[in-house]
Amino acid sequence: MTTDTQASADLRAGPREWLGLFVLTLPTILLALDATVLNLAVPHISADLKPSSTELLWTVDIYGFMIAGFLVTAGTLGDRIGRRKLLMIGALGFGLASVLAATATSPEMLIAARALLGITGATLMPSTLALISNMFQDPRQRGVAISVWVTCFSVGIAVGPVLGGALLEWFWWGSVFLLAVPVMVVLLVATPLLLPEYKDTDAGRIDLASVALSLVTVLPVIYGIKRLAEHGVDGVAIGTLLVGVVFGVVFVQRQRKLADPLLDLRLFKNRAFTAALLVLLLGLGLMGGLYLFITQYLQLVAGQSPIKAGLWLLPAAGALIVASSLTPAIAAKVRPGFVVGGALFLSVLGYALIAMVDSVDGLPLLVTGFVLIYTGISPMMVLGTDLVVGSAPPEKAGSAAAMSETAMEFGIGLGIAGLGSVVTAVYRDEIGGALPQDLPASVESTVRDTLAGADAVSGSVSPELLDQAREAFTNGLNLASGLAGAIVAVVAIAAMVLLRHVPAGGDEEAPDADETGAIPAPAEPATAGEGR
């Protein structure tokens, strides 16, 4: 056996690591599912707790705010105290917060529980990705493992609406939160048995000032993006975005000066790392932005119930699962840049189909287009995540995983804000010219605001006006999808160009450091295998 072959064999994961991967998929499925089921429960929560519109908005939004705000801190914390330890702390906290949310007796209690779910949820995703990168050091095995991770995330997205709808039909709204409890119990029992511990023993203490700066950078930016999506350009949105940008500059400057920064900016010198983050940010963001309006089309235009709408989304989720499973085998023979770029061009075709959907019988075309979009983005999710995590030194895997998750959160927020502005502008422009003169002012305002508002007051308007509202919304969806497809085409070309140096099948012909700017990685993780 040659030295290279022996070294490759030493890196390969065994049965324990593959069993451990099953454990790591549990929080992935759960977080994806948790992100979808709440929307179905909103009417039930409103009827029971009677929150104000502001309280209801915060109930929905606070979870994403806290996840986005604490991802960077959680990823770096895992590098320092141990990724397995942080995963267990997060699992325990998430389970307890889920019980608190399920038993909430007031809107304030539910908002607080959702905030805790976001904070503890932020510890789970970076921990799982970082542990995967440490357990599967062989590039091909790591690609397969991340493919499984992405596939499980898509399973959670697909199952969420169907399972949530079934629970709400048979039980009270709190049942959607209690789904997490048995999963977290299994995770807490299995983690010490199957997962090794990894941490960077040379890392310094967490800089609390950097933690605070990261929060006042991310939270205002996320809030500003959501504000833009909901209200358009206004002083509050612009002001909060500027606050986030200013503190972001201060955060970056502080990281440059610290010996042990919260976020190691040298990671961005690696071209594969930076390019993969950019592709994930734009590609996933545009898909996530359009997903919101596709679900609205299914329910408000096509008239599907929440459960049936979830079932119509299953073909796309199935395509994502299949494509994610096949991606590692394809990437073993074709350079990742060309796999990602070529697949994204397939999703461009899907965006083009949705741009031609009408408001009467467009359901088959919509579902076909969404299947193509999901098929096209799956290699980006698998290989992009693999490149981000695999490009970082082992002791920085948690920080790199957090950056991957943060890019996705920002991307989806930007996608919703950007595409939402397009859909809203077209809808309001077209429906404004169709409103009758004798419509009461309150009803007119509701109809003009959103299609959901028009549907809510459907008893006060004529069927013809409701049909016009659906057509106006669909026209907005068409334009948004066309714009998204054009941008994704540019992203596909960028992926081919920026990632062209990354070889097929892993590290066989890794480029030199001068070309990529990669950070030299130590031969062994600081405490690789600790606790095994």
C-alpha positions as CSV (number, residue, x, y, z in Angstrom):
1,M,0.0,0.0,0.0
2,T,1.5,3.4,-1.0
3,T,1.9,6.2,1.6
4,D,-0.9,8.3,-0.1
5,T,-3.3,5.3,0.0
6,Q,-2.4,4.6,3.6
7,A,-3.0,8.3,4.5
8,S,-6.4,8.3,2.7
9,A,-7.4,5.1,4.5
10,D,-6.5,6.6,7.9
11,L,-8.8,9.6,7.2
12,R,-11.8,7.4,6.2
13,A,-14.7,7.3,8.7
14,G,-16.0,4.0,10.1
15,P,-19.4,2.7,11.3
16,R,-19.4,4.8,14.5
17,E,-19.1,8.0,12.5
18,W,-21.9,7.0,10.1
19,L,-24.1,6.2,13.1
20,G,-23.1,9.5,14.6
21,L,-24.2,11.2,11.3
22,F,-27.7,9.9,12.0
23,V,-27.7,11.6,15.3
24,L,-26.5,14.8,13.7
25,T,-29.4,14.8,11.3
26,L,-32.0,14.9,14.1
27,P,-31.7,18.6,14.9
28,T,-31.4,19.4,11.2
29,I,-34.8,17.8,10.5
30,L,-36.3,19.4,13.6
31,L,-35.1,23.0,12.8
32,A,-36.3,22.8,9.3
33,L,-39.6,21.5,10.4
34,D,-39.9,24.1,13.2
35,A,-39.4,26.9,10.7
36,T,-42.5,25.8,8.7
37,V,-45.1,24.6,11.2
38,L,-45.6,27.9,13.1
39,N,-47.2,29.6,10.1
40,L,-49.9,27.0,10.1
41,A,-50.5,27.5,13.8
42,V,-50.9,31.3,13.7
43,P,-54.7,31.3,13.3
44,H,-55.0,28.9,16.3
45,I,-52.6,31.0,18.4
46,S,-54.5,34.1,17.5
47,A,-57.8,32.6,18.6
48,D,-56.4,31.3,21.9
49,L,-53.9,33.9,23.1
50,K,-55.5,36.9,21.3
51,P,-52.2,38.7,20.6
52,S,-52.1,42.1,19.0
53,S,-50.9,42.4,15.4
54,T,-47.5,43.6,16.7
55,E,-47.2,40.7,19.2
56,L,-48.2,38.2,16.5
57,L,-45.5,39.6,14.2
58,W,-42.9,39.3,16.9
59,T,-44.0,35.8,17.7
60,V,-43.2,34.8,14.1
61,D,-40.1,36.9,13.6
62,I,-38.2,36.7,16.9
63,Y,-37.1,33.1,16.2
64,G,-35.3,34.0,13.0
65,F,-33.9,37.2,14.5
66,M,-32.3,35.3,17.4
67,I,-30.9,32.5,15.2
68,A,-29.3,35.0,12.8
69,G,-28.0,37.1,15.7
70,F,-26.3,34.3,17.7
71,L,-25.0,32.0,14.9
72,V,-21.5,33.6,14.7
73,T,-21.1,33.6,18.5
74,A,-22.4,30.0,18.8
75,G,-20.1,28.7,16.1
76,T,-17.0,30.3,17.7
77,L,-18.1,29.2,21.2
78,G,-18.3,25.6,20.0
79,D,-14.7,25.9,18.7
80,R,-13.7,26.9,22.2
81,I,-15.7,24.8,24.6
82,G,-16.2,21.8,22.4
83,R,-18.7,21.2,19.7
84,R,-20.3,18.1,21.3
85,K,-20.7,19.9,24.5
86,L,-22.4,22.9,22.8
87,L,-24.7,20.6,20.9
88,M,-25.9,19.0,24.1
89,I,-26.4,22.3,25.8
90,G,-28.3,23.6,22.9
91,A,-30.4,20.4,22.7
92,L,-31.4,20.6,26.3
93,G,-32.2,24.3,26.0
94,F,-34.2,23.8,22.8
95,G,-36.3,21.0,24.4
96,L,-37.1,23.1,27.5
97,A,-37.9,26.2,25.4
98,S,-40.2,24.0,23.3
99,V,-42.2,23.0,26.4
100,L,-42.3,26.6,27.5
101,A,-43.7,27.6,24.1
102,A,-46.3,24.8,24.0
103,T,-47.6,25.8,27.4
104,A,-47.6,29.6,26.9
105,T,-50.6,31.3,28.4
106,S,-49.9,34.8,27.1
107,P,-48.4,36.4,23.9
108,E,-45.5,37.7,26.0
109,M,-44.7,34.2,27.3
110,L,-44.8,32.8,23.8
111,I,-42.5,35.5,22.4
112,A,-40.0,34.9,25.1
113,A,-40.1,31.1,24.5
114,R,-39.6,31.7,20.7
115,A,-36.6,33.9,21.5
116,L,-35.1,31.1,23.6
117,L,-35.8,28.7,20.8
118,G,-33.9,30.9,18.4
119,I,-30.9,31.4,20.7
120,T,-30.6,27.6,21.5
121,G,-31.4,26.7,17.8
122,A,-28.4,28.9,16.8
123,T,-26.1,26.4,18.7
124,L,-27.4,23.3,16.9
125,M,-26.7,23.9,13.2
126,P,-23.1,25.1,13.4
127,S,-22.3,22.3,15.9
128,T,-23.7,19.6,13.6
129,L,-21.8,20.9,10.5
130,A,-18.6,21.4,12.4
131,L,-18.8,17.9,13.8
132,I,-19.4,16.5,10.3
133,S,-16.3,18.2,9.0
134,N,-14.2,16.7,11.9
135,M,-15.7,13.2,11.8
136,F,-15.5,12.9,8.0
137,Q,-12.0,14.2,7.0
138,D,-11.9,12.2,3.7
139,P,-13.2,14.8,1.2
140,R,-15.5,12.3,-0.7
141,Q,-17.0,10.9,2.6
142,R,-17.5,14.5,3.8
143,G,-19.3,15.3,0.6
144,V,-21.6,12.4,1.1
145,A,-22.2,13.2,4.8
146,I,-23.1,16.9,4.0
147,S,-25.4,15.6,1.2
148,V,-27.2,13.5,3.8
149,W,-27.3,16.6,6.1
150,V,-28.9,18.7,3.3
151,T,-31.3,15.9,2.4
152,C,-32.5,15.7,6.0
153,F,-33.0,19.5,6.0
154,S,-35.2,19.2,2.9
155,V,-37.1,16.3,4.5
156,G,-38.0,18.6,7.4
157,I,-39.1,21.4,5.0
158,A,-41.3,18.9,3.1
159,V,-42.8,17.2,6.1
160,G,-43.4,20.3,8.1
161,P,-46.6,21.6,6.5
162,V,-48.1,18.1,6.3
163,L,-47.3,17.0,9.8
164,G,-48.1,20.4,11.2
165,G,-51.5,20.4,9.5
166,A,-52.3,17.0,10.8
167,L,-51.3,17.9,14.4
168,L,-53.4,21.1,14.3
169,E,-56.4,19.1,13.0
170,W,-56.3,16.6,16.0
171,F,-54.6,18.5,18.8
172,W,-54.1,22.0,20.2
173,W,-51.6,24.5,18.7
174,G,-48.9,23.7,21.3
175,S,-48.5,20.3,19.9
176,V,-46.4,21.7,17.0
177,F,-43.8,22.8,19.6
178,L,-43.8,19.5,21.5
179,L,-42.5,17.7,18.4
180,A,-39.0,18.8,19.5
181,V,-39.1,17.1,22.9
182,P,-38.7,13.4,22.0
183,V,-36.1,14.4,19.3
184,M,-34.0,16.3,21.8
185,V,-34.2,13.4,24.3
186,V,-32.8,11.0,21.7
187,L,-30.1,13.5,20.8
188,L,-29.1,13.9,24.5
189,V,-28.9,10.2,25.0
190,A,-27.1,9.2,21.8
191,T,-24.6,12.1,21.5
192,P,-22.2,11.0,24.3
193,L,-22.3,7.5,22.9
194,L,-21.7,8.2,19.2
195,L,-20.2,11.6,18.8
196,P,-16.5,12.5,19.6
197,E,-15.6,15.8,21.1
198,Y,-13.5,18.4,19.2
199,K,-12.3,21.8,20.3
200,D,-9.5,24.2,19.8
201,T,-7.4,24.2,23.0
202,D,-5.3,27.0,21.8
203,A,-8.2,29.4,21.3
204,G,-8.4,32.4,23.7
205,R,-11.4,33.6,25.7
206,I,-14.6,34.8,24.0
207,D,-14.4,38.6,23.5
208,L,-17.7,39.8,25.0
209,A,-17.4,43.2,23.2
210,S,-17.3,41.3,19.9
211,V,-20.4,39.3,20.8
212,A,-22.3,42.5,21.6
213,L,-21.0,44.1,18.3
214,S,-22.1,41.1,16.3
215,L,-25.6,41.2,17.8
216,V,-26.0,45.0,17.1
217,T,-24.7,44.4,13.6
218,V,-26.9,41.4,12.6
219,L,-30.1,42.1,14.4
220,P,-30.7,45.7,13.0
221,V,-29.8,44.4,9.5
222,I,-32.2,41.5,9.7
223,Y,-34.9,43.8,11.1
224,G,-34.3,46.3,8.4
225,I,-34.5,43.7,5.6
226,K,-37.8,42.4,7.0
227,R,-39.1,45.9,7.4
228,L,-38.3,46.6,3.7
229,A,-40.2,43.4,2.7
230,E,-43.3,44.3,4.7
231,H,-43.5,48.2,4.4
232,G,-41.2,49.1,1.5
233,V,-38.6,51.8,1.8
234,D,-39.1,54.0,4.8
235,G,-37.1,55.8,7.4
236,V,-37.2,53.0,10.0
237,A,-35.9,50.4,7.6
238,I,-33.1,52.6,6.2
239,G,-32.2,53.8,9.7
240,T,-31.9,50.3,11.2
241,L,-29.9,49.1,8.2
242,L,-27.5,52.0,8.6
243,V,-27.1,51.2,12.3
244,G,-26.2,47.6,11.5
245,V,-23.7,48.7,8.8
246,V,-22.0,51.1,11.1
247,F,-21.6,48.6,13.9
248,G,-20.6,46.0,11.3
249,V,-17.6,48.2,10.3
250,V,-16.7,48.6,14.0
251,F,-17.0,44.8,14.5
252,V,-14.7,44.1,11.5
253,Q,-12.1,46.6,12.7
254,R,-12.1,45.0,16.2
255,Q,-11.7,41.5,14.7
256,R,-8.6,42.7,12.8
257,K,-6.9,43.8,16.0
258,L,-7.7,40.9,18.3
259,A,-5.3,38.0,18.8
260,D,-8.3,35.6,19.2
261,P,-11.1,37.2,17.2
262,L,-14.7,36.1,17.5
263,L,-14.7,35.8,13.7
264,D,-11.4,35.0,12.0
265,L,-11.5,37.2,8.9
266,R,-8.6,35.3,7.4
267,L,-11.1,32.7,6.3
268,F,-12.3,35.1,3.6
269,K,-8.8,35.0,2.0
270,N,-9.7,31.5,0.8
271,R,-11.3,32.0,-2.6
272,A,-13.3,28.8,-2.5
273,F,-14.7,29.8,1.0
274,T,-15.7,33.3,-0.1
275,A,-17.1,32.2,-3.5
276,A,-19.2,29.4,-2.0
277,L,-20.6,31.8,0.6
278,L,-21.6,34.3,-2.1
279,V,-23.3,31.5,-4.2
280,L,-25.2,30.3,-1.1
281,L,-26.2,33.8,-0.2
282,L,-27.7,34.6,-3.6
283,G,-28.9,31.2,-4.8
284,L,-30.6,30.1,-1.6
285,G,-31.9,33.7,-0.9
286,L,-33.7,33.9,-4.2
287,M,-35.2,30.5,-3.9
288,G,-36.3,31.2,-0.3
289,G,-37.8,34.6,-1.3
290,L,-39.8,32.9,-4.0
291,Y,-40.9,30.0,-1.8
292,L,-42.9,32.4,0.4
293,F,-45.0,33.5,-2.6
294,I,-45.3,30.0,-4.0
295,T,-47.0,28.9,-0.8
296,Q,-49.3,31.9,-0.9
297,Y,-50.2,31.0,-4.5
298,L,-51.0,27.5,-3.6
299,Q,-53.4,28.6,-0.8
300,L,-54.7,32.0,-1.9
301,V,-54.8,31.6,-5.7
302,A,-55.1,27.8,-6.2
303,G,-57.4,27.5,-3.1
304,Q,-55.5,24.6,-1.5
305,S,-55.8,23.8,2.2
306,P,-52.5,23.9,4.2
307,I,-52.2,20.2,4.1
308,K,-52.9,19.9,0.4
309,A,-50.5,22.8,-0.2
310,G,-47.8,20.8,1.7
311,L,-48.5,17.8,-0.5
312,W,-48.1,19.8,-3.7
313,L,-44.6,20.8,-2.4
314,L,-43.6,17.2,-1.9
315,P,-42.5,16.6,-5.5
316,A,-40.0,19.5,-5.2
317,A,-38.7,18.2,-1.9
318,G,-38.4,14.7,-3.4
319,A,-36.4,16.1,-6.3
320,L,-34.1,17.9,-3.8
321,I,-33.6,14.7,-1.9
322,V,-32.7,12.7,-5.0
323,A,-30.4,15.4,-6.4
324,S,-28.7,15.9,-3.1
325,S,-28.0,12.2,-2.9
326,L,-26.5,12.1,-6.4
327,T,-24.4,15.2,-6.1
328,P,-21.3,13.7,-4.4
329,A,-21.0,11.0,-7.1
330,I,-21.2,13.6,-9.8
331,A,-18.7,15.9,-8.0
332,A,-16.3,13.1,-7.8
333,K,-15.8,13.2,-11.6
334,V,-16.8,16.8,-12.5
335,R,-15.4,20.0,-10.9
336,P,-17.7,21.4,-8.3
337,G,-17.9,24.8,-10.0
338,F,-19.3,23.2,-13.1
339,V,-21.7,21.0,-11.2
340,V,-23.1,24.0,-9.2
341,G,-23.2,26.3,-12.3
342,G,-24.8,23.7,-14.6
343,A,-27.4,22.8,-12.0
344,L,-28.2,26.4,-11.4
345,F,-29.0,26.8,-15.1
346,L,-31.5,24.0,-14.6
347,S,-33.2,26.1,-11.9
348,V,-33.2,29.1,-14.3
349,L,-35.5,27.0,-16.5
350,G,-37.7,26.5,-13.4
351,Y,-37.9,30.2,-12.7
352,A,-38.8,30.7,-16.4
353,L,-41.8,28.3,-16.1
354,I,-43.1,30.0,-13.0
355,A,-42.8,33.3,-14.8
356,M,-45.5,32.0,-17.2
357,V,-47.9,30.7,-14.5
358,D,-51.5,32.1,-14.7
359,S,-54.0,32.6,-12.0
360,V,-56.6,30.1,-13.3
361,D,-54.9,26.8,-14.1
362,G,-51.2,27.4,-13.4
363,L,-50.8,24.8,-10.6
364,P,-49.1,22.1,-12.8
365,L,-46.7,24.6,-14.3
366,L,-45.9,26.0,-10.9
367,V,-45.2,22.6,-9.4
368,T,-43.0,21.6,-12.4
369,G,-41.1,24.8,-12.2
370,F,-40.5,24.5,-8.5
371,V,-39.3,20.9,-9.0
372,L,-36.7,22.2,-11.4
373,I,-35.6,25.0,-9.0
374,Y,-35.2,22.6,-6.1
375,T,-33.3,20.1,-8.4
376,G,-31.0,22.9,-9.5
377,I,-30.2,24.3,-6.1
378,S,-29.4,21.0,-4.3
379,P,-25.8,20.7,-5.7
380,M,-25.2,24.3,-4.6
381,M,-26.4,23.5,-1.1
382,V,-24.4,20.3,-0.8
383,L,-21.1,21.5,-2.5
384,G,-21.4,25.1,-1.3
385,T,-21.7,24.0,2.3
386,D,-18.9,21.4,1.8
387,L,-16.6,24.1,0.4
388,V,-17.3,26.5,3.1
389,V,-16.7,24.1,5.9
390,G,-14.0,22.1,4.2
391,S,-12.0,25.2,3.3
392,A,-11.5,26.1,6.9
393,P,-8.8,24.7,9.2
394,P,-10.2,22.0,11.5
395,E,-10.1,24.2,14.6
396,K,-12.2,26.9,12.8
397,A,-14.9,24.5,11.5
398,G,-17.5,25.8,13.9
399,S,-16.9,29.4,12.9
400,A,-17.0,28.4,9.2
401,A,-20.2,26.5,9.7
402,A,-21.8,29.5,11.4
403,M,-20.8,31.7,8.5
404,S,-22.5,29.3,6.1
405,E,-25.7,29.4,8.1
406,T,-25.5,33.2,8.5
407,A,-25.2,33.6,4.8
408,M,-28.3,31.5,4.2
409,E,-30.2,33.5,6.8
410,F,-29.2,36.8,5.2
411,G,-29.8,35.5,1.8
412,I,-33.4,34.4,2.5
413,G,-34.1,37.7,4.2
414,L,-32.7,39.6,1.2
415,G,-34.7,37.4,-1.2
416,I,-37.9,37.9,0.7
417,A,-37.3,41.7,0.8
418,G,-36.3,42.1,-2.8
419,L,-38.8,39.8,-4.5
420,G,-41.5,40.8,-2.0
421,S,-41.1,44.4,-3.0
422,V,-41.6,43.4,-6.7
423,V,-44.7,41.3,-6.0
424,T,-46.2,43.9,-3.7
425,A,-45.5,46.8,-6.2
426,V,-47.2,44.9,-9.1
427,Y,-50.1,43.8,-6.9
428,R,-50.9,47.2,-5.6
429,D,-50.5,48.9,-9.0
430,E,-52.8,46.5,-10.7
431,I,-55.4,46.1,-8.0
432,G,-55.6,49.8,-7.4
433,G,-57.0,50.4,-10.8
434,A,-59.6,47.7,-10.4
435,L,-61.2,48.9,-7.1
436,P,-64.8,50.0,-7.4
437,Q,-65.8,53.5,-6.2
438,D,-68.4,52.4,-3.7
439,L,-66.0,50.1,-1.7
440,P,-65.8,51.0,2.0
441,A,-62.5,52.7,2.9
442,S,-61.5,50.0,5.4
443,V,-62.2,47.2,2.9
444,E,-60.4,49.1,0.1
445,S,-57.3,49.5,2.3
446,T,-57.3,45.8,3.2
447,V,-57.7,44.7,-0.4
448,R,-55.1,47.1,-1.7
449,D,-52.6,45.9,1.0
450,T,-52.1,42.2,0.2
451,L,-53.8,39.3,-1.5
452,A,-54.2,37.7,2.0
453,G,-56.1,40.8,3.0
454,A,-58.3,40.6,0.0
455,D,-59.0,36.9,0.7
456,A,-59.8,37.7,4.4
457,V,-62.6,40.2,3.3
458,S,-63.8,38.1,0.4
459,G,-67.3,38.2,1.8
460,S,-67.3,42.0,1.4
461,V,-66.1,42.1,-2.2
462,S,-67.3,40.7,-5.5
463,P,-66.0,37.4,-6.9
464,E,-64.7,39.4,-9.9
465,L,-62.6,41.7,-7.7
466,L,-61.1,38.7,-5.8
467,D,-60.3,37.1,-9.2
468,Q,-58.6,40.4,-10.2
469,A,-56.6,40.4,-6.9
470,R,-55.4,36.9,-7.6
471,E,-54.4,37.8,-11.1
472,A,-52.5,40.9,-9.9
473,F,-50.7,38.7,-7.3
474,T,-49.8,36.1,-10.0
475,N,-48.5,38.8,-12.3
476,G,-46.2,40.0,-9.5
477,L,-45.1,36.4,-8.9
478,N,-44.4,36.1,-12.7
479,L,-42.2,39.2,-12.7
480,A,-40.4,38.3,-9.5
481,S,-39.6,34.8,-10.8
482,G,-38.3,36.2,-14.1
483,L,-36.0,38.5,-12.3
484,A,-34.8,35.8,-9.9
485,G,-34.1,33.5,-12.9
486,A,-32.0,36.3,-14.5
487,I,-30.0,36.8,-11.4
488,V,-29.5,33.0,-10.8
489,A,-28.1,32.8,-14.4
490,V,-25.5,35.3,-13.4
491,V,-24.8,33.4,-10.2
492,A,-24.3,30.2,-12.2
493,I,-21.7,31.8,-14.4
494,A,-20.0,33.3,-11.4
495,A,-19.9,29.8,-9.7
496,M,-18.2,28.3,-12.8
497,V,-15.6,31.1,-12.9
498,L,-14.9,31.6,-9.2
499,L,-14.8,27.9,-8.3
500,R,-13.0,26.6,-11.5
501,H,-9.8,26.0,-9.5
502,V,-11.5,23.5,-7.2
503,P,-10.7,20.0,-8.4
504,A,-13.2,17.1,-8.8
505,G,-13.3,14.5,-6.1
506,G,-11.7,16.5,-3.3
507,D,-8.0,17.3,-2.8
508,E,-6.3,15.3,-5.6
509,E,-4.9,18.4,-7.3
510,A,-5.3,21.1,-4.7
511,P,-4.1,24.5,-6.0
512,D,-1.3,26.3,-4.3
513,A,-1.8,28.7,-1.5
514,D,-0.8,31.7,-3.6
515,E,-3.8,31.1,-5.9
516,T,-6.5,30.6,-3.2
517,G,-5.1,32.5,-0.3
518,A,-6.0,29.5,1.9
519,I,-5.1,29.5,5.6
520,P,-2.5,26.9,6.3
521,A,-4.2,24.1,8.3
522,P,-2.4,22.1,11.0
523,A,-1.8,18.5,10.3
524,E,-4.1,17.4,13.1
525,P,-7.0,19.1,14.8
526,A,-6.0,20.6,18.2
527,T,-7.8,17.9,20.1
528,A,-9.0,15.6,17.3
529,G,-10.7,12.6,18.7
530,E,-10.8,13.9,22.2
531,G,-13.5,12.1,24.3
532,R,-13.7,9.2,21.9
